[in-house]
């Protein structure tokens, strides 16, 4: 718990600084796309993530690999930000900083993140229905869905928005029935 608090004290100012730079250059969405791209790359490559967090790897090597991985596809401001993280020995917090930037961007755009867990992939109509339901619940202008598959649910979905959880899964219904039978 203590490490998370310390990390938060470091992560938030860096994410806010990146947001301030993005806003001053009117690049909030473009840098948001760069951040998403970096998160996807880190999520798909454990080798890259392990390389960046390794304290024994020199900063110059980390910079060279980052330059190679991100190429010329990202905004110059974001590239400089990544190099600053390496220089300040904060690159190990890159994933957390990127997620915090996304949270700031959602707040700026009056958007929310809904984490949806289902047994099977959602169809387009189910996707739209969940977006509409979340918009009604939160009054948000935009809804981003992050989907996960969990075959243990048996059927239905679990939707989590912030601290609110809507459990419409069969597993959740069975658990509620079991609780009501044992309490009666």
N, C-alpha and C positions, 0 to 999 in steps of 0.2 A: 504494500500500500504506500509506503514511504517513497519508494522509487517512482511510482506513478505520479505522486504529487510533485516530486522534483522534476520529472520529465515534463509535466504539464507546465511548470513554471518556466521551462526552457522552450517548449514547443509553441506555446501561445504567442509569445512575443515575436518569434521568427515568422510564424504564419501571419500575424498581424502586420509585420513589416513587409512581407511579400505582398499582402493585400494592398497596403498603402502605396507601394511602388506600382502595382498593377492599376490601381485607381488613378494615380497621377498620370499614367500614360494611356489611360482608357483601354487597358488590355485585360480586364478582369476575366472575361470569358475565354480569351485566347490562352491566358496563363492557366485558367481552369482546365482547358483541354490538355495542355502540357502536363499539368499535375495528374490528370486522369491517366494519361499515357504512361507516365513514370510509375504510377501505382500498378497499372496492368503489367508493366515490365517486371517490377519487383515481385508481383504476385506469381508470375509465370517462371521466374528464374531464382531459385533458392541460391544458386551459385553466386549470382550478382549480389543478392542481399547479404550473403555471408562474407563476400569480398569487401563490401562497403563497410560493414560493421567490425571487421577485423582490425584491432588496434595495432597489429604488427605490420600492416601494409602501409607503405609510405603514402603521403598525401598526393605526391606527383603521380604515382601509379593509379590512385583512385581517380584523379582528374582525367588522366589519359583514357581510362576505361569509360568514364562518364561521357567524355567527348565522343568516343567511338559509339557508345550505345545511343545517345540522344541525337547525335549528328547535327545537322543544320536545321532540323525540323522544329525546334523549340524557339520560343521568343528569346532574344538576346538577354533581356532582363532576368529571365528564369535561368538561363545558362550561368550568368554571373552569380545568381543566388546560390546555385548548386556548388559553384567553385568556392564561394564564401563559406558554405557549410563545411566543405572539406578543410579549408584554411583554419576555421575555428574549431575543428574536430567535433562537429555536430552532425556529420553526415549519417551517423548511426541512428539519428532521429528523423531521417528523411521521410519515412513512411508516415510517422505520426504527424509531422509538420504538413505533409500533403493532405492528410485526412482533415486536419484542423483548417487548412485553407479551404477545402471543399465545404466544411461546415460554415465558415464565414461567408463564402460565396452563396450558399443556400439562404442564409439569413439576409444577405443583401438583396437577393432576388425574390424574397418571400416564398421560398420553396422548402419542402420537407423531404427527408429521406424515409422511405418505408421499406423495412426489411420483411420480405415475404418468404415464408417457408411453406413448401407444398410437396406432395408426393410425386407429382409429375410436372413437366414443364407447362407453363401457362400458355393458353391460346391467346391470340390477339384480343378477342372479346373479353376474356377473363382479365387480361392485363388492363384493359380500359375500364372495366367494372371496378377493379381494385383502386385504380387511380381516382375515379369519381368518388368512391366511398371515402378514401383518405382525404380528398379535397373537402368533402362535406364535414368530416370529423375535425379538420384542422383549419379550414378557411384559407388554405395556402393557395397561392396563384399557380404554383407548379409542384409536381410530385415526381421524385426520382424513385424508381423501384430497384431494389437490390434483391435478387431472387436466389434462393437456395433450395436444393432438393433434399428431402428427408423421408425415405420410405417407411420409417417407423411411425409416421403420422397416420397411416392406414388410408386416410382420405381427408379432404378439406384443406384449409390453409391456416396459417398463423401469421398475422400482420402485426408488426411492431413499429410504432412511430414514436420516437423519443422514449418516454417511460410508459406509454400506453400500449397495451397488448390486447389484441382481439383474437381470441383462440376459437376458430371455427373448424377445428380438426376433429376427426372421429376419436382420436386418442384423448383429446381434451374433454370431449363429451362423455366418454367412458369413465374418465377420472372423476368428473363431476357427479356422475350417477353413482359411482362407487363411494364417494365421499358422503353423498346424501343417504345412501343405504347404511353405511356404518355409523352415521351420526343419529339415525332414527331409532 
